[in-house]
């Protein structure tokens, strides 16, 4: 059967079901339950009052729920079992922000596929991922789930994750329907405070925040989307008809279904947008919410709203059609049950190997003074820090099913993998990241004095990032900074490894350290990955997916900002350089901070490795192009160091003048290139000129003719560039 015939058959079956269903049964399909009380849920399923159940993780329970839906409910419609499978199910991969640091869509897709294989084993067929919110504020705890600050990188990560979760065939029993979230603009929450309001003008919404969602829909065939909690410009996302219908449905042609976030329909009353639960239900359904997560206003008020004429049957039928379409595509009508006695794929050898590789690729080497890393010619290694042996913490946020007993910590790995070659001395120094008790520092210093080198594991516990875990202070918690300062005073080679869910304020810690690795929360196999990177068996290749500020006062700080009429330069006078009684015109009058300048601690796309790369001259095959043309550019890349390593070659452009101000740089493509010492290769890029399009002053998506600049290099602060024209 062709795809077209398959689609036509599905639509015919949907039409038949709609004709047979009562209003209340239709509302039941739009109702999602939590698995907290399954005895109550069984009865609701039996009465056709549930379309989905959250968080069933027992295959026997899943099968019982499906059996009741299929055989005991009047219409025999299967339920969808959903679960937050964010960066792994049992085998936990690096947090999504860490995965984005890999700049490797292929391994991100494989990680999502692995998560789907493991989660589907218990009956889960729907995940509330990927989270593709663009964010430029690390105070927001949910940056851990995000792909970072850049729309192009976020789009590539979004497509990779959706393809991984959904597989090549959504009806395959190992596939999960993905749900991109949070639609849309949630990452711009005011002050970095979770659930907070945003003010995003439509041009910025389209040019920035909608990009990864659009890519997930158009390039990856996204099955579902989740609306956001927040309100933008006074309109809650769960009640935003322009977003959910005009853009998502009419412009993009999305034909999956939209689910509200947890109780976000009911929360429109708290927002002050809806007078009561009845009005909230009406506004959400009219706006384009198809399924309500747990708050139950649809089933409570929907029928009355239809009968009094407030809610149209067209809106109701459209919502149910969208839900049924996904259920058919998942193959649930033909195969609703999970095999209870199949061989488990949890923690499969291949899965663990992939998790280790994903962790290695996510690590960002921020500093490596005098080639401190990889460690060599040492007999004794001192390992300190509250995150050196914290299996729960290294899994990161949004982990419900991963088990710390299966986690290999850095200390475990160093002892097992390198303990025969090097004596490992260990003391945590602090019991956990917020610990302020320094009484054990005496013992720690004594151990450190006997070592040839020191590795200290700093950062934050997993609970300190993620949903509702926003921070106004991004400095290291507890006495961690004091611990590092005392170790630095010993004048031993000092390596700091940060395990965290967000960019932290680490300028002083970087200064104290000889080498710095940012390892995020690396997941189940983080320990072996870190051990091999420390000793040079593998070379770090990660690049920063977010700009690292020097301090919180610089936030928001990001590479693709707009220019001002007086942009900052490198010649501004900083606060300690200002003469006493200086005149008001002596300071440059530029856009920068007197106390921290205009540069970040580390820019987007930055990351070192254990070798050096040399970029040749950028070669444009043609420097005058038409709007429908292909820009072809290449550069010679040479490994000029001593180790095999991978460079992420990044291509940036700038539209020099336009009908609206354009960013000073925009990432347009990247490639991972692995070279042996002395090896060189020509790296080719082909950029469709249409990718330069933006929403102009007339709110039209166009490529405008004019002058452009193009950079190729190893981070967003690369300076080598060429010019081209678009006619």
URHUBEL-V162231 format. One record per residue. N is the residue number from 0. RES is the residue in one small letter. PHI is phi in whole degrees, -180 to 180 (NA if undefined). PSI is psi in degrees with one decimal (NA if undefined). Layout:
BEGIN
n->(N;N)
res->(RES;RES)
phi->(PHI;PHI)
psi->(PSI;PSI)
END
This chain:
BEGIN
n->(0;1;2;3;4;5;6;7;8;9;10;11;12;13;14;15;16;17;18;19;20;21;22;23;24;25;26;27;28;29;30;31;32;33;34;35;36;37;38;39;40;41;42;43;44;45;46;47;48;49;50;51;52;53;54;55;56;57;58;59;60;61;62;63;64;65;66;67;68;69;70;71;72;73;74;75;76;77;78;79;80;81;82;83;84;85;86;87;88;89;90;91;92;93;94;95;96;97;98;99;100;101;102;103;104;105;106;107;108;109;110;111;112;113;114;115;116;117;118;119;120;121;122;123;124;125;126;127;128;129;130;131;132;133;134;135;136;137;138;139;140;141;142;143;144;145;146;147;148;149;150;151;152;153;154;155;156;157;158;159;160;161;162;163;164;165;166;167;168;169;170;171;172;173;174;175;176;177;178;179;180;181;182;183;184;185;186;187;188;189;190;191;192;193;194;195;196;197;198;199;200;201;202;203;204;205;206;207;208;209;210;211;212;213;214;215;216;217;218;219;220;221;222;223;224;225;226;227;228;229;230;231;232;233;234;235;236;237;238;239;240;241;242;243;244;245;246;247;248;249;250;251;252;253;254;255;256;257;258;259;260;261;262;263;264;265;266;267;268;269;270;271;272;273;274;275;276;277;278;279;280;281;282;283;284;285;286;287;288;289;290;291;292;293;294;295;296;297;298;299;300;301;302;303;304;305;306;307;308;309;310;311;312;313;314;315;316;317;318;319;320;321;322;323;324;325;326;327;328;329;330;331;332;333;334;335;336;337;338;339;340;341;342;343;344;345;346;347;348;349;350;351;352;353;354;355;356;357;358;359;360;361;362;363;364;365;366;367;368;369;370;371;372;373;374;375;376;377;378;379;380;381;382;383;384;385;386;387;388;389;390;391;392;393;394;395;396;397;398;399;400;401;402;403;404;405;406;407;408;409;410;411;412;413;414;415;416;417;418;419;420;421;422;423;424;425;426;427;428;429;430;431;432;433;434;435;436;437;438;439;440;441;442;443;444;445;446;447;448;449;450;451;452;453;454;455;456;457;458;459;460;461;462;463;464;465;466;467;468;469;470;471;472;473;474;475;476;477;478;479;480;481;482;483;484;485;486;487;488;489;490;491;492;493;494;495;496;497;498;499;500;501;502;503;504;505;506;507;508;509;510;511;512;513;514;515;516;517;518;519;520;521;522;523;524;525;526;527;528;529;530;531;532;533;534;535;536;537;538;539;540;541;542;543;544;545;546;547;548;549;550;551;552;553;554;555;556;557;558;559;560;561;562;563;564;565;566;567;568;569;570;571;572;573;574;575;576;577;578;579;580;581;582;583;584;585;586;587;588;589;590;591;592;593;594;595;596;597;598;599;600;601;602;603;604;605;606;607;608;609;610;611;612;613;614;615;616;617;618;619;620;621;622;623;624;625;626;627;628;629;630;631;632;633;634;635;636;637;638;639;640;641;642;643;644;645;646;647;648;649;650;651;652;653;654;655;656;657;658;659;660;661;662;663;664;665;666;667;668;669;670;671;672;673;674;675;676;677;678;679;680;681;682;683;684;685;686;687;688;689;690;691;692;693;694;695;696;697;698;699;700;701;702;703;704;705;706;707;708;709;710;711;712;713;714;715;716;717;718;719;720;721;722;723;724;725;726)
res->(x;x;x;x;x;x;x;x;x;x;x;x;x;x;x;x;x;x;x;x;x;x;x;x;x;x;x;x;x;x;x;x;x;x;x;x;x;x;x;x;x;x;x;x;x;x;x;x;x;x;x;x;x;x;x;x;x;x;x;x;x;x;x;x;x;x;x;x;x;x;x;x;x;x;x;x;x;x;x;x;x;x;x;x;x;x;x;x;x;x;x;x;x;x;x;x;x;x;x;x;x;x;x;x;x;x;x;x;x;x;x;x;x;x;x;x;x;x;x;x;x;x;x;x;x;x;x;x;x;x;x;x;x;x;x;x;x;x;x;x;x;x;x;x;x;x;x;x;x;x;x;x;x;x;x;x;x;x;x;x;x;x;x;x;x;x;x;x;x;x;x;x;x;x;x;x;x;x;x;x;x;x;x;x;x;x;x;x;x;x;x;x;x;x;x;x;x;x;x;x;x;x;x;x;x;x;x;x;x;x;x;x;x;x;x;x;x;x;x;x;x;x;x;x;x;x;x;x;x;x;x;x;x;x;x;x;x;x;x;x;x;x;x;x;x;x;x;x;x;x;x;x;x;x;x;x;x;x;x;x;x;x;x;x;x;x;x;x;x;x;x;x;x;x;x;x;x;x;x;x;x;x;x;x;x;x;x;x;x;x;x;x;x;x;x;x;x;x;x;x;x;x;x;x;x;x;x;x;x;x;x;x;x;x;x;x;x;x;x;x;x;x;x;x;x;x;x;x;x;x;x;x;x;x;x;x;x;x;x;x;x;x;x;x;x;x;x;x;x;x;x;x;x;x;x;x;x;x;x;x;x;x;x;x;x;x;x;x;x;x;x;x;x;x;x;x;x;x;x;x;x;x;x;x;x;x;x;x;x;x;x;x;x;x;x;x;x;x;x;x;x;x;x;x;x;x;x;x;x;x;x;x;x;x;x;x;x;x;x;x;x;x;x;x;x;x;x;x;x;x;x;x;x;x;x;x;x;x;x;x;x;x;x;x;x;x;x;x;x;x;x;x;x;x;x;x;x;x;x;x;x;x;x;x;x;x;x;x;x;x;x;x;x;x;x;x;x;x;x;x;x;x;x;x;x;x;x;x;x;x;x;x;x;x;x;x;x;x;x;x;x;x;x;x;x;x;x;x;x;x;x;x;x;x;x;x;x;x;x;x;x;x;x;x;x;x;x;x;x;x;x;x;x;x;x;x;x;x;x;x;x;x;x;x;x;x;x;x;x;x;x;x;x;x;x;x;x;x;x;x;x;x;x;x;x;x;x;x;x;x;x;x;x;x;x;x;x;x;x;x;x;x;x;x;x;x;x;x;x;x;x;x;x;x;x;x;x;x;x;x;x;x;x;x;x;x;x;x;x;x;x;x;x;x;x;x;x;x;x;x;x;x;x;x;x;x;x;x;x;x;x;x;x;x;x;x;x;x;x;x;x;x;x;x;x;x;x;x;x;x;x;x;x;x;x;x;x;x;x;x;x;x;x;x;x;x;x;x;x;x;x;x;x;x;x;x;x;x;x;x;x;x;x;x;x;x;x;x;x;x;x;x;x;x;x;x;x;x;x;x;x;x;x;x;x;x;x;x;x;x;x;x;x;x;x;x;x;x;x;x;x;x;x;x;x;x;x)
phi->(NA;-71;-60;-66;-65;-61;-64;-63;-65;-61;-64;-65;-67;-63;-59;-64;-62;-61;-67;-89;-82;-80;-58;-67;-67;-65;-64;-62;-63;-90;-111;-110;-105;-93;-82;-61;-134;-71;-63;-66;-62;-57;-67;-65;-63;-59;-89;72;-107;-146;-101;-157;-130;-85;69;-79;-124;-108;-60;-67;-67;-59;-67;-65;-62;-68;-62;-66;-63;-80;-111;-113;-83;-63;-94;65;-99;-68;-95;-104;-98;-111;-161;-77;-107;-94;-140;126;-105;-96;-74;-98;-94;-55;-54;-54;-63;-68;-63;-62;-64;-71;50;-131;-58;-64;-73;-67;-64;-63;-64;-66;-63;-62;-61;-66;-60;-72;-69;-67;-62;-105;105;-72;-130;-152;-121;-93;-158;-86;-85;-120;-69;-70;-142;-128;-136;-69;-67;-72;-62;-80;-58;-59;-87;-92;-87;107;-98;-108;-68;-70;-61;-61;-65;-67;-67;-61;-62;-63;-66;-62;-63;-67;-64;-86;66;-77;-140;-63;-80;-61;-59;-94;-93;-115;-70;-86;-137;-67;-146;-111;-83;-151;89;-61;-69;-97;-50;-57;70;71;-90;-59;69;-77;-71;-132;-131;-118;-61;-61;-63;-67;-58;-76;-73;-127;-74;-86;-55;-67;-66;-63;-64;-63;-72;-82;-101;-119;66;-51;-84;-142;-134;-110;-75;-93;-75;-81;-113;-114;52;86;-114;-60;-58;-73;-120;-94;-64;-63;-69;-79;-113;-61;-86;-64;-86;-72;-82;-92;74;-66;-125;-86;-124;-108;-111;-74;-75;-51;60;-71;-67;-61;-70;-65;-69;-65;-56;92;-94;-115;-72;-158;-64;-64;-66;-60;-61;-61;-65;-68;-67;-62;-72;125;-78;-95;-130;-102;-84;66;-78;72;-74;-64;-71;-75;-123;-60;-64;-63;-63;-67;-68;-89;87;-75;-116;-83;-65;-63;-63;-63;-66;-62;-62;-66;-59;-62;-69;-63;-59;-68;-64;-64;-65;-75;75;-71;-67;-88;-142;-82;-99;-105;-74;-81;-116;-77;-65;-72;-100;-59;53;-59;-53;-67;-66;-66;-64;-67;-62;-66;-64;-62;-65;-57;-72;-84;-68;-114;-84;-92;-154;-152;-67;52;51;-58;-108;-72;-64;-153;57;-120;-104;-134;-120;-95;-118;-130;110;-68;-108;-73;-147;-127;-60;-68;-68;-74;-71;88;-73;54;-120;-101;-118;-68;-120;-64;-66;-98;-86;-104;-83;-57;-63;-55;-68;-62;-66;-74;-90;-131;-65;-78;-93;-134;-76;-102;-103;-136;-157;-67;78;-131;-75;-156;-65;-93;-66;-107;-79;-103;-64;-86;-64;-61;-65;-62;-64;-64;-65;-62;-64;-92;-103;-83;-153;-127;-121;-122;-105;-117;138;-140;-65;-62;-71;-85;-127;105;-59;66;-118;-84;-133;-95;-120;-101;-73;-59;-77;61;-101;-64;-64;-64;-61;-65;-62;-68;-69;-63;-67;-81;57;-104;-55;-122;-112;-105;-116;-101;-111;-157;-99;-159;-64;-106;-86;-128;-57;-67;-67;-65;-62;-75;-97;-82;-143;-137;-119;-101;-107;55;-102;-89;90;-52;-104;-61;-61;-60;-64;-65;-59;-68;-71;-60;-98;85;-66;-133;-110;-63;-136;-69;-129;-68;-86;-139;-68;-97;-76;-70;-155;-61;-63;-82;-75;-82;-135;-154;-74;-94;-79;-82;-79;-106;-70;-133;-65;-68;-124;-96;-114;-68;-89;-85;-59;-77;-98;-76;-66;-65;59;-65;-73;-68;-101;-90;-101;100;50;-122;-87;-161;-97;-60;-98;-142;70;-122;-89;-77;-68;-140;-83;-55;83;-81;175;-93;-149;-90;-144;-122;-119;-114;-97;-83;-72;-75;-116;-95;-72;-155;-111;-130;-130;-88;-62;-101;-88;-119;-84;-111;-142;-148;-149;-88;-115;-128;-83;-102;-107;-111;-127;-69;-159;-115;-109;-96;-81;-116;-112;-123;-133;-143;-87;-70;-150;-157;-69;-133;-63;-105;-61;-69;-155;-138;-69;-121;-172;-158;-143;-90;-123;-105;-134;-80;-54;83;-80;-138;-152;-95;-97;-104;-130;-126;-112;-69;-58;-61;-71;-87;-67;-150;-86;-87;-66;-95;57;-120;-86;-141;-100;-93;-67;151;-95;-132;-113;-138;-118;-130;-178;-97;-167;-72;-95;-62;-113;-73;-147;-134;-116;-146;-122;-118;-102)
psi->(131.2;162.1;-37.1;-45.0;-38.0;-44.3;-42.5;-39.3;-40.2;-45.8;-35.4;-41.8;-36.8;-45.5;-42.6;-44.7;-43.1;-37.8;-30.4;-21.4;145.6;166.6;-43.4;-35.6;-35.6;-44.0;-31.8;-39.3;-25.6;7.3;125.0;130.7;156.6;150.9;16.4;-38.4;89.6;-27.1;-42.1;-41.6;-40.3;-41.6;-41.6;-39.6;-43.4;-35.5;8.0;28.2;21.0;130.5;-19.0;153.0;133.7;135.6;34.5;125.3;9.0;117.6;-31.7;-40.4;-41.5;-45.3;-36.8;-42.7;-42.1;-38.0;-40.8;-43.2;-42.5;-35.6;-21.3;-17.1;155.3;-38.7;-15.3;40.4;127.3;157.7;161.5;129.1;118.1;159.5;147.9;92.3;91.3;-51.1;48.9;157.6;-73.7;-54.5;114.5;128.7;172.5;152.5;153.9;-36.0;-37.0;-39.9;-38.5;-32.0;-19.2;-22.4;37.2;86.5;-30.6;-46.1;-28.8;-40.5;-43.0;-38.3;-43.2;-38.0;-41.4;-43.7;-39.6;-42.6;-44.3;-42.7;-37.9;-18.0;-24.7;6.4;-2.1;131.1;13.2;129.6;146.5;64.1;156.5;151.4;117.0;28.6;123.8;132.8;143.3;23.8;99.2;-5.9;-26.7;119.3;-26.1;3.8;-25.7;-34.6;-8.4;160.5;5.9;-152.3;-11.7;130.4;-32.9;-48.9;-43.3;-38.6;-41.4;-39.0;-39.8;-48.2;-42.5;-45.5;-42.7;-45.0;-37.7;-47.4;-45.5;-17.3;-173.8;-21.6;113.7;-24.6;-8.1;132.7;-15.8;4.1;146.0;137.5;126.9;157.8;99.5;138.5;160.0;122.4;109.6;154.7;7.9;-28.5;-9.0;19.7;129.8;128.9;9.3;14.2;125.3;148.0;1.3;162.2;161.8;160.3;96.2;110.5;155.0;-36.0;-44.6;-37.1;-45.2;-40.5;-20.5;-68.2;-26.8;-14.0;-51.5;-30.5;-43.8;-40.9;-41.1;-39.0;-52.2;-31.3;-23.6;-2.6;43.8;133.3;-41.0;161.4;145.9;131.4;162.0;165.4;-35.9;173.9;138.2;125.6;38.3;-0.4;116.1;138.9;-31.7;-12.7;20.0;93.7;-33.7;-43.6;-50.7;-25.5;-57.3;-46.0;-56.9;-48.8;-56.8;-42.9;-45.4;-15.9;25.3;129.6;17.4;-155.8;159.4;128.8;141.3;156.7;171.0;110.6;18.1;-20.0;-52.2;-33.2;-12.2;-23.7;-43.8;-38.5;-30.3;17.8;-33.5;141.5;-35.2;-179.6;-34.1;-47.1;-36.7;-43.8;-45.6;-47.4;-38.4;-45.6;-43.3;-33.8;-26.7;13.9;125.5;-38.4;137.2;125.6;106.0;-22.8;-15.1;16.3;-29.3;-50.5;-26.0;-37.9;-9.1;-46.7;-42.1;-40.4;-38.1;-46.7;-30.0;0.2;4.0;-33.7;128.1;148.5;-27.8;-46.5;-40.7;-48.4;-37.1;-43.4;-47.0;-38.9;-43.6;-40.2;-46.2;-36.7;-43.4;-38.2;-40.5;-44.0;-30.2;-8.6;19.0;-28.7;-35.4;-32.2;73.7;-15.3;155.3;142.2;117.9;-21.5;24.9;160.3;128.7;139.8;2.4;133.8;33.2;148.1;-41.3;-35.5;-42.2;-38.7;-40.4;-40.5;-37.7;-44.8;-41.9;-39.0;-45.9;-42.6;-19.7;-20.3;135.9;118.6;111.4;-26.6;142.6;71.7;128.7;36.8;46.9;-39.4;149.0;155.6;135.3;151.9;40.5;144.1;-27.6;128.6;126.7;129.3;119.9;174.6;146.5;-15.2;14.0;-26.9;59.6;79.6;-35.5;-42.9;-35.4;-11.3;-30.1;-177.1;163.2;48.2;107.6;-26.8;-14.1;150.2;128.6;-23.8;-18.8;-0.3;134.8;116.1;166.5;-41.9;-46.1;-48.4;-42.9;-41.7;-45.3;-40.0;-29.0;5.0;-25.0;-23.2;-32.3;135.9;126.7;118.3;133.1;140.7;131.4;-25.6;-49.8;145.9;-30.7;171.2;-27.1;2.2;131.2;-0.2;113.9;13.2;-24.7;0.4;-28.9;-47.3;-38.7;-45.4;-36.2;-43.9;-42.5;-35.4;-24.6;1.0;157.0;-26.9;159.6;134.0;125.8;132.2;110.5;176.0;-137.0;149.1;158.9;-31.6;-14.1;-6.2;170.5;-171.9;135.1;15.4;60.7;153.1;143.6;-15.9;116.6;9.6;162.8;136.2;165.0;-146.0;25.8;-42.9;-39.5;-40.5;-45.2;-39.7;-40.6;-37.7;-37.6;-30.3;-14.6;-9.2;39.0;156.4;122.5;119.1;125.1;127.7;121.6;125.6;112.1;163.6;4.9;164.4;128.8;164.4;100.4;23.9;-46.1;-38.7;-36.3;-41.3;-37.1;-21.0;148.7;-31.9;147.7;128.0;131.1;111.0;4.2;-152.9;106.8;-4.3;-167.2;-43.9;23.5;-38.3;-55.2;-36.1;-44.5;-43.6;-45.8;-33.3;-41.6;-38.1;5.6;7.9;-30.8;155.5;134.2;143.1;3.9;154.6;147.8;125.1;-5.4;147.0;136.9;118.2;156.8;-36.7;167.5;-30.2;-17.7;-12.9;135.7;137.7;126.7;157.6;-35.5;47.2;164.5;154.9;157.1;175.4;-18.8;69.7;152.8;152.5;-170.0;13.7;10.9;152.4;119.9;171.2;-38.1;-8.4;-5.6;125.8;150.1;138.0;34.9;148.4;157.9;-13.2;6.9;-3.6;4.5;-24.5;53.6;169.4;89.2;171.0;133.3;-32.6;-11.2;8.9;-152.3;-8.1;145.4;177.1;-48.1;135.2;162.6;139.3;0.2;144.7;131.3;175.7;-171.8;19.9;-175.2;146.0;140.6;127.8;132.9;-166.1;138.4;128.4;118.4;126.7;-23.3;133.8;4.9;118.7;155.4;165.7;-26.8;17.4;178.8;122.3;120.0;124.7;150.2;159.5;144.9;127.9;130.0;134.8;109.3;9.7;-153.7;-1.6;147.9;135.0;169.9;131.7;138.5;104.2;124.2;135.7;124.9;150.6;164.1;131.4;111.3;-30.8;141.6;174.7;-21.5;152.2;132.6;157.4;155.6;-23.9;146.8;129.4;130.2;-17.2;165.6;156.3;139.7;121.7;121.8;127.2;144.0;163.3;130.3;-11.8;147.3;158.2;158.2;121.6;121.2;142.0;142.1;115.6;120.8;126.8;-27.4;-21.9;-8.4;1.0;150.7;167.9;116.7;-168.0;-23.8;12.1;46.0;139.8;110.7;159.2;119.9;141.1;153.3;-164.7;139.2;153.3;152.3;133.0;146.8;127.9;-167.7;2.6;176.5;-13.1;13.7;147.0;-17.7;126.3;164.0;168.0;149.9;167.6;148.7;126.9;NA)
END
